[in-house]
Each structure stands twice: as structure tokens, then as C-alpha cells.
């Protein structure tokens, strides 16, 4: 039994156009793309497995064959915060988990062309953040209603790759992003904004942007491959409904990223891969500038105004994949990310506690040889556990800011995540 390529392409594209964004374990970036990569903690620069590999390295497209992939993640984050030592009230804890579980699809289609070229279309969630505190952490300062934010980023990445020599390829993706944002329960910050009517509870706003990703992938020896990729900053139009909250009148570009990876095959059927990735959060003013610039009289929303104070991060990923049989693979991985949120910046990051640093993953795949299932059908599953991570504040709540100050003390923020993902791939 074989499925036609036209059936795969038409069904796949219809699915992809409905794909919402993923949430994240590397700040607000996804830990990886594709069920098989995620089963190895997101390694992907030098070990392409499916059509979503181009989201890490565009040069991968020539090595995955003609195939379509459709995945779904069942994502369970637990977000929480505490306020301690504050003059406006007793120590108090808050849970930001109104939504308990998220179902997140992604997918891609790859097609090999003449002259050692390949085309790939991947649609996926670059990342996101969601908090919803039914008990508002800022209520002691005068805030009302539930507090929280919802940030979503959907990427569409048409890609072309070229194998310019045996085992050597380059690729480029044109990244198109559609961002969505909403918030609520943050009216207390309107008094500190250059545009107080565009800070709180303005409904969903969207922003369209673009950028590029380029990559190289080469087989250096039969047992060693090396890959590298660079993604430009993705320039977006800004959230105009929230021009008084985010710096540069609502600006919210996607940070640039880059990295390198190696894949070593020490034994037949065994891959051991290592990736190192850098995310330049500080290149985006709304994300990287410190909230405490309010203390020097710089209001929210202006050029180079206050932000969430995130630092650039480095992630190291280790992944192993082993072919138990010609049809069965098993895999696992671990990744570590440097902490993006400084202890001095936790007050505003009650809304965006992207604190995860350590995560472990396991996964497996079965490829049908034919018979009851179509030949070339690939079924994959993975699970990821991101260890609980708390960032304790250090003088993070301003004490003497007018009018009346915020009463000093600290905000402590915490996040842990569990994910189970399933994927269906088909080679045609």
C-alpha cells in the first residue's frame, strides 16, 4: 500500500495552515523541531531526521528525501511566583496555570528536485509564553482582574537547499512570522507609560515579520558530520495595541540565533550528536532592556524603553539515536540552557517566567516496511521533562518609585514542564 504524493502534499498543507505556535523550553524558543529531534533534546544542526529539520538547519533539506511530517505535542507547563518581603502585603504565592495543557501541531513537506536541489516547507511554532493568574500578583499595588500574557509566534519557512558536492550542502530559508499578543490585569503599569491607553487589556494584536536563515551541512568522514546555521533577527511590525507597554512603541522582533553541531557515528546504527546554540535576546529592546530603567524616569513604550531584562543564552544539547532494527529506533537527550532572567528582573517576569535550564528527553520511532501499513510510514513518540527551575529575586521590586513606590522586596518565579509528542512521517 502506497499513498500518492499529491494526497500527502494537499493534506499536509491544509494541516500546516492551521498550525498554532509551540511553547518553549529555551527562554521562549522551542527546544527543537520535529518529533525525532525533540526526542534527542532538540539536536538538529548535523543530524537531519525529517522535513522539520530545516527549522534548525536549512541545508538539511537535501538529505531527508521526499517526505511529509505531521506532529502534535501535548504540553503541560506549571508557572508560579511568590512575592516576599514587600511592604504592601504579606508574603504570598500565585499560580499562573488557568490553561493546564496545550496541544501544539507542526509539520513540513520536503521534495527533492533535479540538479541536487531540494525544496522544503515547514510551519511550526518558534516559541511562546502563556501565563494566567486568576489571583493577580500585582493586586496589592492596585491591579484588578486576572493577570497574564499570551505571546505566540508562528513561523512559515520555505527553504531551498543545494548539494554542491557529495555529502556537502548549503541552504537558505525565508522566514515569515505572524506574532500574536494579549495581556490583562496590568493597568497599574499604565501610569508609567508614555502611551497609557495602550498598555493593558487591549485584546489580541498581531504583527507580521520576516527574516532569513542560512545553513551548511557536510559529511566530513563516513563517521563525522558537521552542521552550522545562522538566523537573522526577524523584523516584525510591532504590536500597536500595546505601544505603551513594549519599547519602541510596541516593537517585538524575534531575536537572532546561531549555532553549530556535530554528529559522530562510533558504531553502525548509532548517532551521537552535540549542538551549541546562541540566542541573542538582548538584540530585541522589549525583551533585553532592564525594567529598572523606569527608576531613571524612562517610561514604558518609548524608544529604548524598559523591557523584561532578559540576557542572551547559550544552550548545549546532547542526543543519541540508535537503530535497534531496520524498522525501530530509540533515542534520548539532555540539554542545558544558561539562565535568561537575572535575579534583579523577576518583578515584570512574573508574567514571563521562562526560567527552564535542564531538560531530559526520550523517544522512539517505527518505520513500516509495508503490509498492513503503507511502506515508508513512520510513527514516532517522545517525552520531555524540564526540571523545575526557580529564579529568586534580588532587590527586584522597586522600593522608592513614585507614586508611593512598590514597597521593595522580591518576586520569585518558577517554571517546570512536561511534554509528550507524537509524529507521523511518510516517505514518498
N, C-alpha and C positions, 0 to 999 in steps of 0.2 A: 504493500500500500504506500503510495506517494501522494503528497499534496502538491498542487501546482504552485509555481512561483507567483502567478497573478493572485491566487487566493491568499497566499501569505502576505503579499505586499498590500493588497487592498484592505484586508482585515487588520493588518498591523498598523497602517497609517491611521485608520479610524480609531484604533485604540490609543495611539500616541497623542492624537489631538485632544484627548480627554484627560491626559495625564496631569495630575496636580503635583506640586513640588514635594521633595523629600525633606524630612527634618535632618538633624545633623549631630555628629559627634566630634567634629573638629571645629570648635567655635560654632559658627552657624553654617559651615560647609558640610557636605556629605562625606562620610568616611570612605566611600568608594562607589563604583558604578557597575551594575551587573551583579547577579546573584553569586556567580563564581568568585569574582573579585572580593565581594563582601565576606565570603566565607574564608578568605585569607586576610582579613582585616583591612581590605582595600588596596592591596598591592596591584599595580597595573601598568607602570611605565615600561617594563620589559617583558611582561608575561600576558599577552592578549589572549582572552578566552572567548569573547563574543562581540557582537556588534556595538555594545555599550562601552567597549574598551577605548573608543575614540574620545570619550569624555575625560580620560586621563591622558592619552597619547594618540593624536590623530594619525600617526604613522602606522598604527595597529591595523588599519582597515584592510591592507593587502594580505594580511596573514590569517584572517578569520574565515575566509571563504564566503560563499553565498549563504546567508542565513538571516533569520529574523528571531528576535528575542523579546519576550514579554514577562515582566517580573512584577511582583507585588510584595511590599514589606508591611508587616504588622508591627507598628512601632508604639512602644509604651514608655514614655518619659515620666519621671516624677520630679517636679520642680517645687522648691520650697525656699523659704527665707525666714530669718529672725531679725528682730531689732532689739538691741541690748544697750543699756546704759544711757538711755535717751531721757531728757528732762521732761518731755511731753507725755510720758506714759510709762507703764511698767514694761519689763521685758515681755516679748510676745512673739509667737511663731505663726507662720502663714503657709498655706498650701495653695499652689497655683495650678491645680490639676482639674479644672472643670471638665475638660475633654481628657478621657483616660487613655484612649487608643486611637491611633491614626492608621488608615490603610492607604498606602502610597504606591501607585504604579509607576513604571518607567518602561522604556522599550527602545528598540532600534532595528534597523534593517541595513544589511551590508550587501553589496553587489560587486563582483569582480568584472572589470572592463578590459578591453584589448589594450595592448601596449603596456602591460604591467601596471595598470591603473586600477583603482577601486573607488567606489562611491559609498558613503555611509551616511545615514540619517539617524541621529539619536535624539531622543526627547526625554528629559529627566529633571528632577529637582536638584538644583545646585545646593540648596540648603534652605533653612528657615528657622524661625523661633516662634513659639507659642506659649504664652502664659495667660492664665485667667484666675485671678484671686477673687473669690466671692467675698472674702473678708479683706478689705482694702488695706495693704500695708501702710499707705500714706494717709489713712483716715485720721490719725492723731494730729496731722498737720492741716486738716480741713478738707481733705478729699472725700468725695461721696461716690457711692455706687461701686460695682465690681471694677477691679483694676487689671489691666493686662494689655498685651500687644499680640499681633499676629503678622509675621513677616513671611512672605512666600516668594520664591524665585524659580520660575520655570525657564529652562534652557532648551532651545532648539538648535542643534548643531549639525548642519550639512557639512560634510567632510569629503575631501579628495586626498588620496594618498598615491604615491608613486614608488614602486620598487625599482630603483635606478641601477641596482646591481644585485646579483643573487644574495638574498638574505639581508639586504640593506634598503631601508625605505625612509621617506620623509612624507609628512602630511600636514595639511592645514584645515582648520575648521573655522567657519564663520559663525560666531556665537550670537544668537539672538535671544534676548532675555525679556521676559514680561514679569515685572515685580508687582506685588500687592501688599498693602499695609493697612492696618486699622489699629486703633487703640481706644482705651476708655479708662475712666476713673483718675485722670491725670490733670484735672482742672487746676490744681494747686500750682502747677508749673506755668500756667498762663501769665501769672504776674511777673515772671522772669523772662518773658519772651518779647522780642521785637515785633511780633505779629500775634498777639494773644488770642485772636479769634480762630487761629489755625494751629492749635496745639492738641486739643482734646476732643474725642468723640465726634469726628467728622465723617464717620462712615468709611467704607473701603475706598482706597485710592490706588491707582495703578500707574506704572511707569514703564516705558519701553526703552530698551537699550541694545547696544551692540558692541562686539569686540572680536578678537581673533585668538586662536590657539594654534601653535605650531609644534611639531614634534619630530623626533628621529628615533628609529629603532633598528638595531643592527645585530646580526649574529656574528660575533667576533670569532668564535670557535664552535665546533659541534656541541660543546657543553656550556658555553657562556654567551649570553645576550645582554646588551646594554640599551637602555632607552632613556630619553630625556624629553621634557616638554616645558613650554612656557605659554602662559595665558595672560594676555594683556588685561589691564583694567577694563571692565565693561562699563561703558559710559551710558548712563541712564538719564532720562529727562527730569527726574525728581518727583517727589510726592507733594504736589501743590496744595492739597488739602491740609498738609502738615508742614507748611512752610515756616511755621512758628516753633516747631519742635526740633527739626533736623537742621544742622548747619547748612549754610549756602542756600537758604530759602527752600528747604526740603530736599536737598541733594542726597542721593543714596546710590552711588555707584557700587559695582561689585569689585572687590579688591583683585589685584593681580596675584597670580600664583606661578610657581615654577618648581621643578624637581627633577630628580634623576633616579633611575632604578637599575638593578642588575638581577638577572636570573641565572642560576647555576644548576646544572643537571649532573649531580655527582653519581647517580645510578640511573639505569634505564627506567623510564616512567616516573622519575622523581624530579620535581622542580622545587628549588629553594630560592625565594625572591626577597629582596630588600629594596624598599623605596625610601627616599628622603624628600619631603615636600615642605615648601615655604609658602605661607600666606601673608600678604602684606596688608593687614587690616588697617595699619596706620596711614596708608595711602588714601583712605576714604575719611574725610574730615568728620562726618557724622558718627563714624564708628571709632576713630582713633583719637580725636581730641578729648582732653580731660574735662569732666563735668565741673571740676573746681574752678575753671576759668570764669564761672559765674561770680566768684568771690571778688574778682578784679573788675567787675562791672560789665563783662561781656554778656549780652543777653542771648538766649536761645534763638536760633534761626538765622543769625547774621553770618556773613562770610567768615570762615574760620572760627565759628562759634563753638560753644560747648558740645561735647559728644559723650559717648559711652566709655571712652578712655581705654579701648582695647589695645593690646600690644600685638606686634607681628608674632606669628607662631611657626615653630618647626615641628613636623611630625615624622617619626621614624616608624616604618611598618615592616614586619617580618611575616612572611607567608610560606606555607609548604603545601604542595599538591602532589598526590601520589595516585597513579593508576593501579588499582588493585587487580583489575582485569581489563580486557579491551573495552568493556562497557561500564565499568564502575570506577569512579574517582572519589577519593576522600581528601579533605583539606582542613587547614587550621591556620590561625594567625594571631598576632598581637601587635598593637600599636600604642605609641606614647606620643602625646602632644604637649608641648610647653604651654603653661597656663596663659590664656589671653587676657584675663581680667585681673588687674592689680588689686591688692587689698585696699588701696585708697579709693577705688572706683566702684565699690559694691552698692552704693546707695541707689543710683539710677539703674544699675544692673539687676536689681530685684526683678525688673521687667524682662531681662535677657540673661538668665544665668547659664551661659554657655561654658560651664566650668570643666567638662569632661577632659580627663587626661589619659586614662588607661582603659583599654578595651580588649576583650578576647573574643575570637570567633571560631566556629566550627562549621563545616559544610560537607555536602556530598552531591554527586551527580550520577545519573544513569542515562546512557545513550542506547536507544533501541536499535538492534541490528535488523529489525524487520519482524514480520509475523503479525501478531495481534495489534501491535502499534506500528505507526509508519517508521520506516527506516530513516535514521537521521534525527528522530525526535529525541530531544534531550530534556530531562527533568532534573531540576536542581533544588536544593534546600540549604538554608544556612540559619545559624543563630548567633547573635552577638550580645554580649553582656558588657556594658560600660560601668565600671566600678563607681560607686558613689564618691563624689568629689565636692568638698566644701571649700569655699574661699571666705575666710574670716576677715571682716573689715578692720582697718587700722585708721582710726580717726576719719572714717568715711562719711559720716553725717555732719555737714557743716553746723557749727555751733552759733556763730555770730552773724549770719547773713540776714539783712533786713528783708521784709519787716518781721522782726521778732526772732529771726533765726530758726533753725530746725532743731535746736536743742542738743546737738552733739551726740556722741555715742557711736554705735556701729551697726551696720547692716551686714549680716552673714547670709550667703547664698549657697544653694546646694542643688545638684542635679545628678540623677542616675538614669540609665536607660536599658531597656531590654528590647530586642528586635528579633523577629522570626520572619524570614523571607522565603518565597518560593518563586521559581522561574521556569519558564518553558522556552526552549530554543528549538529551532528547526533549520537544518541544513538542506538546501535545495539546489 
